[in-house]
Amino acid sequence: MVFQIRGVFVPLFLTFLAVLVISSSALQANLRGKHSGNSNSLSQVNSNSVLVALLDSHYTELSELVEKALLLQTLEEAVSKHNITIFAPKNEALERDLDPEFKRFLLEPGNLKSLQNLLLFHMIPTRFESKHWPVEVNNPTHHTSLCTDANDEKIPVIGKNGEKFVGMAKIIKADDIIRPDGIIHGIERALIPKSVQIDFNTRRSLRSISAVLPEGAPEVDPRTHRLKKPAPPVQAGAPPVLPIFDAMAPGPSLAPAPAPGPGGHHHHFDGESQVNDFIQTLLHYGGYNEMADILVNLTSLASEMGRLVSEGYVLTVLAPNDEAMAKLTTDQLSEPGAPEQIMYYHLIPEYQTEESMYNSVRRFGKVKYDTLRLPHKVVAEEADGSVKFGQGEGSAYLFDPDIYTDGRISVQGIDGVLFPAEDNKPVPKSVPVAKVVSKPRRGKLLEMACTMLGAFGQDCQ
């Protein structure tokens, strides 16, 4: 009996080993295929990466420029291959110390490559800590940056009189941020590669030559304070050239021409109808009557949103539900224009869906979205399998995703009212509110506003 059991066990054991070897070989082949030039399978950076730390650090100007320069994928590939060292200029160096004309040159859409080269010139593909700094000024080390267009220009790392320098920039915070895949040093000024300086000088000299041509008197755009240029042809459905914040301030005479819609160059987006559609969707969805009341009765936001959408802009609305709106106090609404300011902070000048926002926070940990309440931004992060906006007690979760999405306006329901961190006015957890039987189209906020206006009229008498 024992011999028969062994006779059965040995073939089974050999079969198991064969399957295990085949599976291991297939797994290794699959991994080799993924790492052999397949751009669609980029390695994901983890939350402890130096790239995530940079985006969430106090070097906000640098991190915003990295996002505007579309360098996130390039840097992901860099940190997946080797350690990197980032020399991060302080915010003032990029915000105020740069020549205004040079900064405008970098932010022009046609000069994206120059902006990328400038930022990559601040990064080297090796880990260089403060303990590696040379002590003698006559013995500097030179390092190749991630900028492939630097024409063999290297970054000199120098020690002088007990202080550390990289190029002409002094190190003000050595080893400021340390991560397993990289390190960040704070520097007092930006590093300008010669290739970018040459591009800027060439473009500036060409502009000065063209200004001498015998043409008519130059016409200055009162919005941008720059010379007007002939408007380039606009593709059907293309977004406007000017930022949405510029379109909010000026009158109709300065508003940009609306982007043509898919129906041809005589058809434009009907923003007013689209705004009315999403307000009606809020009402039929249920639980968002207070938000609809503010847009229709208490503010001029609906008409302004319709105008912006008609001009080709896109918007994402973070809509607090009725339960969240009921927790607002009289103090939070008593300031002049408070309802408008609250709503502006819930409008993001981008088209985002629940899927796109969730993918972003899963990928980068924290994402800062611009709002129409300048200069405040709303922070989003992944929490409990959803997207959480804000921080602390004033945070709100994405509660009802994709209530309305038409390609121009996206409405995402949230379970709290958001306030900028600078306001220091978090929404209280629980505020006793008396239930008031109101008309179907008359919300609590509207009644509160009318009550305050009535009290003001009695005081004037």
C-alpha positions as CSV (number, residue, x, y, z in Angstrom):
1,M,0.0,0.0,0.0
2,V,2.8,2.4,0.8
3,F,4.5,1.6,-2.5
4,Q,1.3,2.4,-4.4
5,I,0.9,5.7,-2.7
6,R,4.5,6.7,-3.5
7,G,4.0,5.6,-7.1
8,V,1.0,8.0,-7.4
9,F,2.7,10.9,-5.5
10,V,5.9,11.0,-7.5
11,P,4.2,11.7,-10.9
12,L,1.9,14.3,-9.3
13,F,4.9,16.0,-7.8
14,L,6.8,16.1,-11.1
15,T,3.8,17.5,-12.9
16,F,3.5,20.3,-10.3
17,L,7.2,21.2,-10.8
18,A,6.7,21.3,-14.5
19,V,3.7,23.7,-14.3
20,L,5.6,25.9,-11.8
21,V,8.7,26.2,-14.1
22,I,6.5,27.0,-17.2
23,S,4.5,29.7,-15.2
24,S,7.8,31.2,-14.0
25,S,9.2,31.3,-17.5
26,A,6.0,32.9,-18.9
27,L,6.1,35.5,-16.1
28,Q,9.7,36.5,-16.8
29,A,9.0,36.7,-20.5
30,N,6.0,38.9,-19.8
31,L,8.1,41.2,-17.6
32,R,10.8,41.4,-20.2
33,G,8.2,42.4,-22.8
34,K,6.9,45.1,-20.6
35,H,10.3,46.6,-20.0
36,S,11.5,46.4,-23.6
37,G,10.4,49.7,-25.0
38,N,6.6,49.5,-24.4
39,S,5.6,53.1,-23.6
40,N,2.2,52.1,-22.6
41,S,3.4,50.3,-19.5
42,L,5.3,53.0,-17.6
43,S,6.2,52.2,-14.1
44,Q,4.1,53.9,-11.6
45,V,5.8,56.1,-9.0
46,N,4.8,55.5,-5.4
47,S,3.7,58.0,-2.8
48,N,7.2,58.2,-1.4
49,S,8.7,59.3,-4.7
50,V,10.7,62.6,-4.9
51,L,8.4,63.6,-7.8
52,V,5.3,63.4,-5.6
53,A,7.2,65.2,-2.8
54,L,8.1,68.0,-5.3
55,L,4.4,68.4,-6.4
56,D,3.3,68.6,-2.7
57,S,6.2,70.8,-1.5
58,H,6.6,74.5,-0.7
59,Y,8.3,74.9,-4.1
60,T,4.9,75.7,-5.6
61,E,6.1,77.8,-8.5
62,L,8.5,75.1,-9.7
63,S,5.9,72.4,-9.4
64,E,3.3,74.4,-11.3
65,L,5.8,75.1,-14.1
66,V,6.6,71.3,-14.3
67,E,2.9,70.6,-14.8
68,K,2.5,73.4,-17.4
69,A,5.5,72.1,-19.2
70,L,4.0,68.6,-19.5
71,L,7.0,67.0,-17.9
72,L,5.4,64.6,-15.5
73,Q,5.7,61.6,-17.7
74,T,9.4,62.5,-18.5
75,L,10.2,62.7,-14.8
76,E,8.3,59.5,-14.1
77,E,10.6,57.7,-16.5
78,A,13.7,59.4,-15.0
79,V,12.9,58.3,-11.4
80,S,12.1,54.8,-12.6
81,K,15.6,54.4,-14.0
82,H,17.8,56.1,-11.5
83,N,18.0,58.6,-8.6
84,I,17.7,62.2,-9.5
85,T,18.8,65.4,-7.8
86,I,16.6,68.5,-8.2
87,F,17.9,72.1,-7.6
88,A,14.7,73.8,-6.8
89,P,14.6,77.7,-7.0
90,K,12.6,79.4,-4.3
91,N,9.2,80.8,-5.3
92,E,10.4,84.4,-5.4
93,A,13.1,83.4,-7.9
94,L,10.6,82.2,-10.4
95,E,7.7,84.6,-9.5
96,R,9.4,88.0,-9.1
97,D,13.1,87.8,-9.8
98,L,12.9,86.6,-13.4
99,D,12.8,89.3,-16.1
100,P,9.1,89.8,-17.0
101,E,9.7,89.6,-20.7
102,F,11.7,86.4,-20.3
103,K,9.0,84.8,-18.2
104,R,6.3,85.7,-20.8
105,F,8.6,84.1,-23.4
106,L,8.7,80.9,-21.4
107,L,4.9,80.7,-20.9
108,E,4.0,81.3,-24.5
109,P,2.6,78.1,-26.0
110,G,5.0,78.2,-28.9
111,N,8.0,78.1,-26.5
112,L,7.1,75.0,-24.6
113,K,10.4,73.3,-25.5
114,S,12.4,76.2,-24.0
115,L,10.4,76.0,-20.8
116,Q,11.0,72.2,-20.6
117,N,14.8,72.7,-21.2
118,L,14.9,75.3,-18.5
119,L,13.3,73.1,-15.9
120,L,15.2,69.9,-16.9
121,F,18.5,71.9,-16.5
122,H,17.7,72.0,-12.8
123,M,17.8,68.2,-12.5
124,I,20.7,65.7,-12.7
125,P,20.3,61.9,-13.1
126,T,22.3,61.1,-10.0
127,R,21.9,61.4,-6.2
128,F,24.1,64.2,-5.0
129,E,23.8,64.9,-1.3
130,S,25.3,67.8,0.7
131,K,28.0,65.5,2.0
132,H,29.3,65.1,-1.5
133,W,29.8,68.8,-2.1
134,P,33.4,69.8,-2.9
135,V,35.1,71.9,-0.3
136,E,37.7,73.8,-2.4
137,V,36.6,76.4,-4.9
138,N,39.3,75.3,-7.3
139,N,38.0,71.7,-7.4
140,P,34.4,71.9,-8.7
141,T,32.5,68.9,-10.0
142,H,30.5,69.2,-13.3
143,H,27.2,67.2,-13.8
144,T,25.1,66.5,-16.9
145,S,21.5,67.6,-16.5
146,L,18.3,65.9,-17.8
147,C,18.2,68.6,-20.5
148,T,19.2,66.8,-23.7
149,D,19.3,70.0,-25.6
150,A,21.9,71.7,-23.4
151,N,24.6,71.1,-26.0
152,D,27.0,69.5,-23.5
153,E,26.6,72.3,-21.1
154,K,27.1,70.9,-17.6
155,I,26.1,72.2,-14.2
156,P,29.1,73.1,-12.0
157,V,28.8,72.3,-8.3
158,I,31.1,74.5,-6.2
159,G,32.1,74.9,-2.6
160,K,33.3,78.4,-1.5
161,N,34.0,79.9,1.9
162,G,32.0,77.1,3.6
163,E,29.0,77.8,1.4
164,K,27.6,75.6,-1.4
165,F,26.8,76.8,-4.9
166,V,25.4,75.3,-8.1
167,G,26.5,77.4,-10.9
168,M,25.8,81.0,-9.8
169,A,23.0,80.0,-7.5
170,K,23.7,79.7,-3.7
171,I,22.2,76.7,-1.9
172,I,19.8,78.0,0.7
173,K,18.4,74.6,1.9
174,A,20.7,71.7,1.4
175,D,19.0,68.2,1.6
176,D,15.7,70.0,1.9
177,I,13.6,66.9,0.8
178,I,15.1,63.4,0.9
179,R,13.4,60.4,-0.7
180,P,14.6,57.0,-1.7
181,D,14.6,57.8,-5.4
182,G,15.9,61.4,-5.2
183,I,16.8,64.5,-3.3
184,I,15.9,68.2,-3.5
185,H,18.1,71.2,-2.7
186,G,16.7,74.7,-2.4
187,I,18.5,77.4,-4.4
188,E,18.2,81.2,-4.4
189,R,17.9,81.8,-8.1
190,A,17.0,80.0,-11.3
191,L,19.6,78.3,-13.6
192,I,19.4,79.5,-17.2
193,P,20.9,77.2,-19.8
194,K,22.7,78.9,-22.7
195,S,20.4,77.3,-25.3
196,V,17.3,78.8,-23.7
197,Q,19.0,82.2,-23.4
198,I,20.0,82.0,-27.1
199,D,16.4,81.2,-28.1
200,F,15.1,84.1,-26.1
201,N,17.6,86.6,-27.6
202,T,16.9,85.3,-31.1
203,R,13.1,85.7,-30.7
204,R,13.5,89.1,-29.1
205,S,15.8,90.3,-31.9
206,L,13.3,89.1,-34.5
207,R,10.6,91.1,-32.8
208,S,12.7,94.2,-32.8
209,I,13.4,93.8,-36.5
210,S,9.8,93.3,-37.4
211,A,8.8,96.4,-35.4
212,V,10.9,98.6,-37.7
213,L,9.0,97.6,-40.9
214,P,6.9,100.4,-42.4
215,E,3.6,99.3,-41.1
216,G,0.6,101.1,-39.5
217,A,0.7,102.2,-35.9
218,P,0.8,99.2,-33.7
219,E,-2.4,98.3,-31.9
220,V,-2.1,97.3,-28.2
221,D,-4.5,94.8,-26.7
222,P,-5.8,96.4,-23.5
223,R,-6.3,93.0,-21.8
224,T,-2.7,91.7,-22.2
225,H,-0.9,95.1,-22.8
226,R,0.9,93.5,-25.8
227,L,0.8,94.1,-29.5
228,K,-2.2,92.7,-31.2
229,K,-1.5,90.0,-33.8
230,P,-3.8,88.5,-36.4
231,A,-5.9,85.8,-34.9
232,P,-4.8,82.4,-36.1
233,P,-7.3,80.1,-37.6
234,V,-9.3,78.2,-34.9
235,Q,-10.1,74.6,-35.2
236,A,-13.7,73.6,-34.7
237,G,-14.4,73.1,-31.0
238,A,-11.0,74.5,-30.0
239,P,-10.8,76.3,-26.6
240,P,-10.2,80.1,-26.5
241,V,-6.7,81.4,-26.5
242,L,-7.1,83.7,-23.5
243,P,-7.2,82.3,-19.9
244,I,-10.7,82.1,-18.4
245,F,-9.7,84.6,-15.7
246,D,-9.2,87.2,-18.3
247,A,-12.6,86.5,-19.9
248,M,-14.3,87.0,-16.6
249,A,-13.2,90.6,-16.0
250,P,-13.6,92.7,-19.2
251,G,-16.7,93.9,-20.9
252,P,-18.2,92.6,-24.1
253,S,-15.9,94.7,-26.3
254,L,-12.8,92.9,-25.0
255,A,-14.3,89.4,-24.8
256,P,-12.5,86.9,-27.1
257,A,-14.3,85.5,-30.1
258,P,-16.2,82.4,-29.3
259,A,-14.7,79.1,-30.5
260,P,-16.6,77.6,-33.4
261,G,-18.6,74.5,-32.6
262,P,-18.6,71.2,-34.5
263,G,-21.4,72.3,-36.7
264,G,-19.3,74.8,-38.6
265,H,-17.8,78.3,-38.3
266,H,-21.3,79.8,-38.0
267,H,-22.4,77.6,-35.1
268,H,-21.3,78.5,-31.5
269,F,-21.8,76.8,-28.2
270,D,-25.1,77.8,-26.6
271,G,-23.8,78.2,-23.1
272,E,-27.0,79.6,-21.6
273,S,-29.0,76.5,-22.7
274,Q,-26.3,74.2,-21.4
275,V,-26.3,75.9,-18.0
276,N,-30.1,75.7,-17.8
277,D,-29.9,72.0,-18.7
278,F,-27.5,71.2,-15.8
279,I,-29.6,73.3,-13.4
280,Q,-32.7,71.3,-14.4
281,T,-30.7,68.1,-14.0
282,L,-29.8,69.1,-10.5
283,L,-33.5,69.7,-9.6
284,H,-34.6,66.4,-11.2
285,Y,-31.7,64.5,-9.6
286,G,-32.9,65.5,-6.1
287,G,-31.0,66.7,-3.1
288,Y,-29.4,69.8,-4.8
289,N,-32.2,72.3,-4.6
290,E,-30.2,74.8,-2.5
291,M,-27.4,74.9,-5.2
292,A,-30.0,75.4,-7.9
293,D,-31.6,78.3,-5.9
294,I,-28.3,80.1,-5.6
295,L,-27.6,79.9,-9.3
296,V,-31.1,81.0,-10.4
297,N,-32.3,83.4,-7.7
298,L,-29.4,84.8,-5.6
299,T,-26.5,85.4,-7.9
300,S,-25.7,86.2,-11.6
301,L,-23.5,83.1,-11.8
302,A,-25.8,81.3,-14.1
303,S,-25.6,84.0,-16.8
304,E,-21.8,84.4,-16.3
305,M,-21.3,80.7,-16.6
306,G,-23.4,80.6,-19.8
307,R,-21.4,83.4,-21.3
308,L,-18.1,81.6,-20.6
309,V,-19.3,78.4,-22.0
310,S,-20.6,80.2,-25.1
311,E,-17.1,81.6,-25.6
312,G,-15.6,78.1,-25.6
313,Y,-14.5,77.6,-22.0
314,V,-15.2,74.5,-20.0
315,L,-16.2,74.2,-16.3
316,T,-16.4,71.6,-13.6
317,V,-18.9,72.3,-10.9
318,L,-18.4,70.8,-7.4
319,A,-22.0,70.9,-6.2
320,P,-22.6,70.6,-2.4
321,N,-25.8,68.7,-1.6
322,D,-28.7,70.2,0.4
323,E,-27.5,68.6,3.7
324,A,-24.2,70.3,3.4
325,M,-25.7,73.7,2.4
326,A,-28.0,73.5,5.4
327,K,-24.9,73.6,7.7
328,L,-23.9,77.1,6.5
329,T,-24.2,79.7,9.2
330,T,-25.4,83.3,9.1
331,D,-21.8,84.5,9.7
332,Q,-20.6,82.7,6.7
333,L,-23.2,84.4,4.5
334,S,-23.2,87.9,6.0
335,E,-20.2,89.3,4.2
336,P,-21.1,91.2,0.9
337,G,-20.9,88.8,-2.0
338,A,-20.4,85.8,0.2
339,P,-22.6,83.4,-1.8
340,E,-20.8,84.3,-5.0
341,Q,-17.4,83.8,-3.4
342,I,-18.5,80.4,-2.0
343,M,-19.7,79.3,-5.4
344,Y,-16.6,80.6,-7.3
345,Y,-14.5,78.3,-5.1
346,H,-16.6,75.4,-6.3
347,L,-16.0,76.1,-10.0
348,I,-12.9,74.6,-11.6
349,P,-12.0,75.9,-15.1
350,E,-11.3,72.4,-16.4
351,Y,-13.4,69.6,-17.7
352,Q,-13.0,66.8,-15.2
353,T,-15.1,63.7,-14.7
354,E,-15.2,61.4,-11.7
355,E,-12.9,59.0,-13.5
356,S,-10.3,61.6,-14.6
357,M,-10.1,63.1,-11.1
358,Y,-9.8,59.7,-9.4
359,N,-7.1,58.6,-11.8
360,S,-5.2,61.8,-11.0
361,V,-5.3,61.5,-7.3
362,R,-4.4,57.8,-7.5
363,R,-1.4,58.7,-9.6
364,F,0.0,61.8,-7.9
365,G,-1.4,61.5,-4.3
366,K,-2.6,65.2,-4.2
367,V,-3.8,67.4,-7.0
368,K,-4.4,71.1,-6.8
369,Y,-7.1,72.4,-9.1
370,D,-7.5,76.1,-10.0
371,T,-10.8,77.7,-9.1
372,L,-12.6,80.8,-10.3
373,R,-11.9,82.3,-6.9
374,L,-8.4,83.6,-7.6
375,P,-5.8,82.8,-6.3
376,H,-7.3,80.0,-4.3
377,K,-7.0,76.4,-5.3
378,V,-8.8,73.3,-4.1
379,V,-6.8,70.3,-3.1
380,A,-8.0,66.8,-4.1
381,E,-6.6,63.5,-2.8
382,E,-7.7,59.8,-2.8
383,A,-9.5,58.6,0.3
384,D,-11.6,55.5,0.9
385,G,-11.7,54.7,-2.7
386,S,-13.1,58.1,-3.7
387,V,-11.9,61.7,-4.2
388,K,-11.7,64.0,-1.2
389,F,-11.6,67.7,-1.6
390,G,-10.2,70.2,1.0
391,Q,-8.4,69.3,4.2
392,G,-9.4,68.8,7.8
393,E,-12.9,69.4,9.1
394,G,-13.8,71.4,6.0
395,S,-13.2,68.5,3.6
396,A,-15.8,67.0,1.3
397,Y,-16.1,63.7,-0.5
398,L,-17.2,63.1,-4.1
399,F,-20.7,61.8,-3.2
400,D,-22.7,61.8,-6.5
401,P,-20.3,61.4,-9.5
402,D,-21.1,62.7,-13.0
403,I,-24.5,64.2,-12.3
404,Y,-24.2,66.1,-15.5
405,T,-21.5,65.8,-18.3
406,D,-22.0,67.2,-21.7
407,G,-18.3,67.8,-22.8
408,R,-18.4,71.5,-21.7
409,I,-19.9,71.4,-18.2
410,S,-19.3,68.6,-15.7
411,V,-21.2,68.5,-12.4
412,Q,-19.9,66.4,-9.5
413,G,-21.9,66.2,-6.3
414,I,-20.0,66.5,-3.0
415,D,-21.2,66.1,0.6
416,G,-19.7,69.3,2.1
417,V,-19.2,73.0,1.4
418,L,-15.5,73.9,0.7
419,F,-13.7,77.0,2.0
420,P,-10.1,78.1,1.2
421,A,-7.6,77.2,3.9
422,E,-6.6,80.9,4.1
423,D,-10.2,81.8,5.2
424,N,-9.9,79.5,8.2
425,K,-13.7,79.1,8.2
426,P,-14.3,75.3,8.2
427,V,-17.9,74.2,7.9
428,P,-19.0,73.0,11.4
429,K,-19.7,69.3,11.8
430,S,-23.2,69.8,13.2
431,V,-25.2,73.0,13.5
432,P,-28.8,72.7,14.7
433,V,-31.0,74.0,12.0
434,A,-34.8,74.5,12.4
435,K,-36.7,72.8,9.6
436,V,-38.6,75.4,7.5
437,V,-41.3,74.4,5.1
438,S,-40.4,76.3,2.0
439,K,-41.8,76.7,-1.5
440,P,-40.4,74.3,-4.1
441,R,-38.2,77.0,-5.7
442,R,-37.3,78.9,-2.6
443,G,-34.3,77.6,-0.7
444,K,-33.0,78.2,2.8
445,L,-30.2,80.5,1.6
446,L,-32.6,82.6,-0.4
447,E,-34.8,83.1,2.6
448,M,-31.9,84.0,4.8
449,A,-30.7,86.6,2.3
450,C,-34.2,88.1,2.1
451,T,-34.3,88.2,5.9
452,M,-31.0,90.1,6.1
453,L,-32.1,92.6,3.5
454,G,-35.4,93.2,5.3
455,A,-33.5,93.8,8.6
456,F,-31.2,96.2,6.8
457,G,-34.2,98.2,5.4
458,Q,-35.7,98.5,8.9
459,D,-32.4,99.9,10.3
460,C,-32.3,102.5,7.5
461,Q,-35.7,103.7,8.5
